Amino acid sequence: MLVSFALPGAALASLPTRAPVEFASTPNSAEMSTEDATRKVTMNYGTTEAAARCQASQLADTNGGGSLQYPVKGLYTFNTVCSWNITVSPSAPGMLLSFGWMDIGIDQTACEGDALKLSLPNGTSLWSLCGLGDKTVSLPYNALTITFVSYNTYQGGGFSLKYSPATESTKSIDIRTSNGGALKFPPTGNYSNNERLYWLVGSNQPNMGVRVTVHAKNIEFSPLCGFDSLSFYTTNARLMQKICGTSTGPEEFFFNFSPLLLVFTSDEDTVGSGFYLTYTFQKLPTTPMPPSTTSVQAKSSPRPTEANKCSSIYNPAPSSSGELLFPASGLYSFHTSCSWKIDTGVQYAGLALTFHWMDIDNVTKHCRGNSLTATTMNHEVLYEFCGKDDTVLNATFPLSSIYLVFTSTSKYQGAGFYLTYTAVSNPLPSALEISGSRGGALQFPLTGHYNSYAYHEWDIATNDTKKGIRITMERKDIPTCSLASLKVYTKNGTFLQRFCGSSQTPKTFDFAHHALRLIFTNNGATPGDGFRLEYRFSKDAMNRHHSRIAMMAIASCVLLLTFSMVVAVVCKRRAARGNQRGTCNSLKHGAQAQRPTAFPDFQGFHATDDLPPPYVQLSKVPLE
């Protein structure tokens, strides 16, 4: 089934106006093997039996296309090879094949058995189709040879298709079904310079995600994929993933939304053979609401016994979501240790936790009492949750599975927590992100070192315009400040602060803005461990920032006044010793010339070098 989507004109104004299409099938070489050739039976080669085996219904229509059905009735026979040539108008930009149904060789991974093979009239292989269901195929050719091949393992109903001239130009083989698709660009040879193409893929069913598997790619490599690239966007033009380079092994990406926009671009030199990918649609879970009988205020319920200290409601769904309520009722007990494995079962995807409420401890700083700790499968600590909060808190991990470990002491008993979790798109970059109404945290990268070339950005904001943002840089390891740094900007691009170097000592910074953008860049410096910071939305941050500005202004006035007093004393002493007054006058004039005409702008610097770039511009360097 062909699915169409409307593109937002404002967000995608710069993209070419190509009609959206949709795709799916199994790739395989369409070349006829020696065994196929020896078994070839067509109406041109002889016997009555041969003619009967390849009898098909092929009709032309008045629109420059036609239809083809094989077999006319019943099932196709074993060990048969049949070929048909189909053409559309030479002036058409391509051909569209619409399969009403297909029943050819089921249970195949690469159409290695019965298949329908597409090739050019000169014998160049394009694609192989097999399996069940409807399909839509878009190709940039006016003439095709369709070859049907069967063995002696399965007999099916064959296929029925309509072929027609394409209405829009296409440069790829684009195959779509109702539950997924496939895309190969270019169909043969290498792509050209200065290409800009896009494809929109999505399901006609609501609440669906897209799982993309890139089976092979050969796209000019560059740091940050700044030259040639295949990019994945939301329909409002938010970049989710970008790939380039060469690989023959599968790379899998999961996007928790549909439709998905794919954009391929190439620059003015160096080409490659492009890419081949397939994708499937996956139903997304709906987020359940917290049980109405459980509340952060429910302190009067009976305590659990020793036998059910870790009693909880844990409902992992068979797909990629679930919920966890602890304890199942009442309050958790003292000296308790419980753990749960949270696993989405989705490879190459991230994990999003949503805490609908928590009542873990009455201490919110450093989590030194009761806590809920998130760890990797190797038990490396990722983050500790504690405190008491009845607002939503979101946590995103660039991992598909984690452990949650709850521990309690003898100082506090609470109602525990309720959370839901779901698989999300591959987080870009690989960072831990915590966000809530009171603040959050950011750690990049989650483990290991960042790359030698990187560009990542994050937005942090509160809806309360009377609050500022207090950032505590807990640790940083960003060597070579001239090439790598984390910069803080206002939302309109005004530079405020730069973090670089190495330090394990926490340091706090107040910003009199309710919204900030953090941009990390590395342009070839030696990779470091990155940074970890926490932020809080606070009116104190706004007040302290203004107080600091006032203190700096006062300090500047004091320095200027002190300097003037020193000049006056020097002049008076020189006058007492009978020095020429001109020397003193010249000193005064010199002091006057050095006085600033206005106080500096302590709100931030406005040098153009500090403005965040709309993209990273890289110069090409030869690769060894």
Long-range contacts (C-beta under 8 A, 24 or more apart in sequence): 1-134, 1-136, 1-177, 1-178, 1-204, 2-98, 2-136, 2-176, 3-176, 3-202, 3-203, 3-204, 3-259, 5-200, 5-202, 5-235, 5-259, 7-200, 7-235, 7-261, 8-235, 8-236, 8-237, 11-235, 11-236, 11-237, 12-235, 12-237, 12-261, 15-196, 15-198, 15-263, 16-196, 16-197, 16-198, 18-168, 18-169, 18-170, 18-197, 18-198, 18-199, 19-167, 19-168, 20-199, 20-200, 20-259, 21-136, 21-138, 21-170, 21-174, 21-176, 21-199, 21-200, 22-136, 22-174, 22-176, 22-177, 22-181, 22-200, 22-201, 22-202, 23-136, 23-174, 23-175, 23-176, 23-177, 23-180, 23-181, 23-182, 23-183, 23-199, 23-201, 23-279, 24-135, 24-175, 24-176, 24-177, 24-179, 24-180, 24-181, 24-182, 24-278, 24-279, 24-280, 25-111, 25-127, 25-128, 25-129, 25-130, 25-131, 25-135, 25-137, 25-175, 25-177, 25-181, 25-182, 26-108, 26-109, 26-110, 26-111, 26-128, 26-129, 26-130, 26-131, 26-182, 26-278, 27-110, 27-111, 27-127, 27-128, 27-182, 27-184, 27-215, 27-276, 27-278, 28-110, 28-111, 28-112, 28-115, 28-117, 28-127, 28-128, 28-130, 29-125, 29-128, 30-117, 30-118, 30-119, 30-125, 30-126, 30-127, 30-128, 30-147, 31-117, 31-119, 31-123, 31-125, 32-81, 32-117, 32-147, 32-149, 36-81, 36-147, 36-149, 37-81, 39-79, 39-80, 39-81, 40-81, 40-83, 41-80, 41-81, 41-82, 42-81, 42-82, 42-83, 53-77, 53-80, 53-82, 54-80, 54-82, 54-148, 56-82, 56-84, 58-84, 58-86, 61-164, 63-164, 63-165, 64-88, 64-89, 64-92, 64-164, 64-165, 65-162, 65-163, 65-164, 65-165, 66-162, 66-163, 67-160, 67-161, 67-162, 67-163, 68-146, 68-159, 68-160, 68-161, 68-163, 69-158, 69-159, 69-160, 69-161, 70-148, 70-158, 70-159, 71-157, 71-158, 75-155, 75-156, 75-157, 75-158, 76-148, 76-150, 76-155, 76-156, 76-157, 76-158, 77-150, 77-155, 78-150, 78-151, 78-152, 78-155, 79-150, 79-151, 79-152, 80-148, 80-149, 80-150, 81-147, 81-148, 81-149, 81-150, 82-147, 82-148, 83-145, 83-146, 83-147, 83-148, 84-145, 84-146, 85-121, 85-143, 85-144, 85-145, 85-146, 86-143, 86-144, 86-146, 86-163, 87-142, 87-143, 87-144, 88-142, 88-143, 88-163, 88-164, 88-165, 88-166, 89-142, 89-165, 90-142, 92-142, 92-165, 92-166, 93-140, 93-165, 93-166, 93-167, 93-168, 93-169, 93-170, 94-138, 94-139, 94-140, 94-141, 94-142, 94-165, 94-166, 94-169, 94-170, 95-138, 95-139, 95-141, 95-142, 95-144, 95-163, 95-164, 95-165, 95-166, 96-136, 96-137, 96-138, 96-139, 96-163, 96-164, 96-165, 96-166, 97-135, 97-136, 97-137, 97-138, 97-139, 97-161, 97-162, 97-163, 98-134, 98-135, 98-136, 98-137, 98-161, 98-162, 98-163, 98-164, 99-129, 99-134, 99-135, 99-136, 99-137, 99-159, 99-160, 99-161, 100-134, 100-160, 100-161, 100-162, 101-133, 101-134, 101-157, 101-159, 101-160, 102-129, 102-130, 102-131, 102-132, 102-133, 102-134, 102-135, 102-158, 102-159, 102-160, 103-132, 103-156, 103-157, 103-158, 103-159, 104-129, 104-130, 104-131, 104-148, 104-156, 104-158, 104-159, 105-130, 105-131, 105-150, 105-153, 105-154, 105-156, 106-130, 106-131, 106-132, 106-154, 106-156, 113-151, 113-153, 113-154, 114-149, 114-150, 114-151, 114-153, 114-154, 114-156, 115-148, 115-149, 116-146, 116-147, 116-148, 116-149, 116-159, 117-146, 117-147, 117-148, 117-149, 118-144, 118-145, 118-146, 118-147, 119-144, 119-145, 119-147, 120-144, 120-145, 121-145, 124-188, 126-173, 126-187, 126-188, 127-173, 127-175, 127-184, 129-175, 133-177, 133-178, 133-179, 134-177, 134-178, 135-175, 135-176, 135-177, 136-175, 136-176, 136-177, 137-173, 137-174, 137-175, 137-176, 138-166, 138-170, 138-172, 138-173, 138-174, 138-175, 139-166, 139-170, 139-173, 139-174, 139-187, 140-166, 140-169, 140-170, 140-171, 140-172, 140-187, 141-187, 171-195, 171-197, 172-197, 172-199, 174-199, 176-201, 178-203, 178-204, 179-203, 179-280, 179-281, 180-278, 180-279, 180-280, 180-281, 181-278, 181-279, 182-276, 182-277, 182-278, 182-279, 183-262, 183-275, 183-276, 183-277, 183-278, 183-279, 184-274, 184-275, 184-276, 184-277, 185-264, 185-274, 185-275, 186-273, 186-274, 189-273, 190-271, 190-272, 190-273, 190-274, 191-264, 191-266, 191-271, 191-272, 191-273, 191-274, 192-266, 192-271, 193-266, 193-267, 193-268, 193-269, 193-271, 194-266, 194-267, 194-268, 195-264, 195-265, 195-266, 196-263, 196-264, 196-265, 196-266, 197-263, 197-264, 198-261, 198-262, 198-263, 198-264, 199-261, 199-262, 200-235, 200-259, 200-260, 200-261, 200-262, 201-258, 201-259, 201-260, 201-262, 201-279, 202-258, 202-259, 202-260, 202-281, 203-258, 203-259, 203-281, 205-281, 205-283, 207-283, 207-284, 207-286, 208-258, 208-281, 208-282, 208-283, 208-284, 209-254, 209-255, 209-256, 209-257, 209-258, 209-281, 209-282, 209-283, 209-284, 209-423, 210-254, 210-255, 210-257, 210-258, 210-259, 210-260, 210-279, 210-280, 210-281, 210-282, 211-252, 211-253, 211-254, 211-255, 211-279, 211-280, 211-281, 211-282, 211-346, 212-252, 212-253, 212-254, 212-255, 212-260, 212-277, 212-278, 212-279, 213-250, 213-251, 213-252, 213-277, 213-278, 213-279, 214-243, 214-247, 214-250, 214-251, 214-252, 214-253, 214-275, 214-276, 214-277, 215-250, 215-276, 215-277, 215-278, 216-247, 216-248, 216-275, 216-276, 217-243, 217-244, 217-245, 217-246, 217-247, 217-251, 217-274, 217-275, 217-276, 218-246, 218-272, 218-273, 218-274, 218-275, 219-243, 219-244, 219-245, 219-246, 219-272, 219-274, 219-275, 220-244, 220-266, 220-267, 220-270, 220-271, 220-272, 221-245, 221-246, 221-623, 222-618, 222-620, 223-452, 223-453, 223-524, 223-618, 224-453, 224-454, 224-455, 224-616, 224-618, 226-615, 226-616, 226-617, 226-618, 227-266, 227-267, 227-270, 227-618, 227-620, 228-265, 228-266, 228-267, 228-270, 228-271, 228-272, 229-264, 229-265, 230-262, 230-263, 230-264, 230-275, 231-262, 231-263, 231-264, 231-265, 232-260, 232-261, 232-262, 232-263, 233-260, 233-261, 233-262, 233-263, 234-260, 234-261, 235-259, 235-261, 237-261, 239-428, 240-425, 240-426, 240-428, 241-425, 241-426, 241-428, 246-272, 251-348, 252-347, 252-348, 253-348, 253-425, 253-426, 254-282, 254-346, 254-347, 254-348, 254-349, 254-423, 254-424, 254-425, 254-426, 255-425, 255-426, 256-284, 256-422, 256-423, 256-424, 256-425, 257-425, 282-319, 282-320, 283-319, 284-320, 284-321, 284-422, 285-317, 285-319, 285-320, 285-321, 285-422, 287-321, 287-354, 287-420, 287-422, 288-323, 288-420, 289-356, 290-325, 290-356, 290-357, 290-418, 291-325, 291-418, 294-325, 294-329, 294-415, 294-418, 295-357, 295-415, 296-357, 296-358, 296-359, 296-388, 296-390, 296-414, 296-415, 297-415, 298-330, 298-415, 299-331, 299-415, 301-329, 301-330, 301-331, 302-330, 303-330, 303-331, 303-333, 303-413, 304-329, 304-330, 304-331, 304-332, 304-333, 306-333, 309-333, 309-336, 309-338, 310-336, 310-338, 312-338, 312-340, 314-340, 316-342, 316-343, 318-345, 319-345, 320-344, 320-345, 320-346, 320-349, 320-422, 320-423, 321-420, 321-421, 321-422, 321-423, 322-420, 322-421, 323-418, 323-419, 323-420, 323-421, 324-404, 324-417, 324-418, 324-419, 324-420, 324-421, 325-416, 325-417, 325-418, 326-406, 326-416, 326-417, 326-418, 327-415, 327-416, 330-415, 331-413, 331-414, 331-415, 331-416, 332-406, 332-408, 332-413, 332-414, 332-415, 332-416, 333-408, 333-413, 334-408, 334-409, 334-410, 334-413, 335-408, 335-409, 335-410, 336-406, 336-407, 336-408, 337-405, 337-406, 337-407, 337-408, 338-405, 338-406, 339-403, 339-404, 339-405, 339-406, 340-403, 340-404, 341-401, 341-402, 341-403, 342-401, 342-402, 342-403, 342-404, 342-421, 343-400, 343-401, 344-400, 344-401, 344-421, 344-422, 344-423, 345-400, 345-423, 346-400, 346-423, 347-400, 348-400, 348-426, 349-400, 349-423, 349-424, 349-425, 349-426, 350-396, 350-397, 350-398, 350-399, 350-400, 350-423, 350-424, 350-425, 350-426, 350-427, 351-396, 351-397, 351-399, 351-400, 351-401, 351-402, 351-421, 351-422, 351-423, 351-424, 352-394, 352-395, 352-396, 352-397, 352-421, 352-422, 352-423, 352-424, 353-394, 353-395, 353-396, 353-397, 353-419, 353-420, 353-421, 354-392, 354-393, 354-394, 354-395, 354-419, 354-420, 354-421, 355-385, 355-389, 355-392, 355-393, 355-394, 355-395, 355-417, 355-418, 355-419, 356-392, 356-418, 356-419, 356-420, 357-389, 357-390, 357-391, 357-417, 357-418, 358-385, 358-387, 358-388, 358-389, 358-393, 358-416, 358-417, 358-418, 359-388, 359-414, 359-415, 359-416, 359-417, 360-385, 360-386, 360-387, 360-388, 360-406, 360-414, 360-416, 360-417, 361-386, 361-387, 361-388, 361-412, 361-414, 362-387, 362-388, 362-412, 362-414, 363-387, 363-412, 364-388, 369-409, 369-411, 369-412, 370-406, 370-407, 370-408, 370-409, 370-411, 370-412, 370-414, 371-406, 371-407, 372-404, 372-405, 372-406, 372-417, 373-404, 373-405, 373-406, 373-407, 374-402, 374-403, 374-404, 375-402, 375-403, 375-405, 376-402, 376-403, 376-447, 377-401, 377-402, 377-403, 379-403, 380-447, 382-432, 382-446, 383-432, 383-434, 383-441, 383-443, 385-417, 388-414, 389-436, 389-438, 391-436, 391-437, 391-438, 392-436, 392-437, 393-434, 393-435, 393-436, 394-433, 394-434, 394-435, 394-436, 395-432, 395-433, 395-434, 396-424, 396-427, 396-432, 396-433, 396-434, 397-427, 397-432, 397-446, 398-426, 398-427, 398-429, 398-430, 398-431, 398-432, 398-446, 399-446, 428-456, 429-454, 429-456, 429-520, 431-456, 431-458, 433-458, 435-460, 437-462, 437-537, 438-536, 438-537, 439-534, 439-535, 439-536, 439-537, 440-534, 440-535, 441-532, 441-533, 441-534, 441-535, 442-518, 442-531, 442-532, 442-533, 442-534, 442-535, 443-530, 443-531, 443-532, 443-533, 444-520, 444-530, 444-531, 445-530, 449-527, 449-528, 449-529, 449-530, 450-520, 450-522, 450-527, 450-528, 450-530, 451-522, 451-527, 452-522, 452-524, 452-525, 452-526, 452-527, 453-522, 453-523, 453-524, 453-618, 454-520, 454-521, 454-522, 455-519, 455-520, 455-521, 455-522, 455-616, 456-519, 456-520, 457-517, 457-518, 457-519, 457-520, 457-612, 458-517, 458-518, 459-491, 459-515, 459-516, 459-517, 459-518, 460-515, 460-516, 460-518, 460-535, 461-491, 461-514, 461-515, 461-516, 462-514, 462-515, 462-537, 463-514, 464-514, 464-537, 465-514, 466-514, 466-539, 466-542, 467-514, 467-537, 467-538, 467-539, 467-541, 467-542, 468-510, 468-511, 468-512, 468-513, 468-514, 468-537, 468-538, 468-539, 468-540, 468-541, 468-542, 468-543, 468-544, 468-545, 469-510, 469-511, 469-513, 469-514, 469-516, 469-535, 469-536, 469-537, 469-538, 469-541, 470-508, 470-509, 470-510, 470-511, 470-535, 470-536, 470-537, 470-538, 470-540, 470-541, 471-508, 471-509, 471-511, 471-533, 471-534, 471-535, 472-506, 472-507, 472-508, 472-509, 472-533, 472-534, 472-535, 472-536, 473-499, 473-503, 473-506, 473-507, 473-508, 473-509, 473-531, 473-533, 474-506, 474-532, 474-533, 474-534, 475-503, 475-504, 475-506, 475-529, 475-531, 475-532, 476-500, 476-501, 476-502, 476-503, 476-530, 476-531, 476-532, 477-502, 477-528, 477-529, 477-530, 477-531, 478-502, 478-528, 478-530, 478-531, 479-525, 479-526, 479-528, 480-525, 480-526, 482-525, 483-522, 483-523, 483-524, 483-525, 484-520, 484-521, 484-522, 484-523, 484-525, 484-528, 485-520, 485-521, 486-518, 486-519, 486-520, 486-531, 487-518, 487-519, 487-520, 487-521, 487-610, 487-612, 488-516, 488-517, 488-518, 489-516, 489-517, 489-518, 489-519, 489-611, 489-612, 490-515, 490-516, 490-517, 490-604, 491-515, 491-516, 491-517, 493-611, 493-612, 494-603, 494-604, 494-606, 495-604, 495-605, 495-606, 495-607, 495-610, 495-611, 496-604, 498-610, 499-531, 502-528, 510-540, 510-541, 510-542, 510-544, 510-545, 510-548, 511-541, 511-545, 512-541, 512-542, 512-545, 512-546, 512-603, 517-612, 519-612, 521-616, 523-616, 523-618, 548-602, 549-602, 549-603, 552-602, 553-599, 553-602, 556-599, 556-600, 560-595, 563-591, 564-591, 567-591
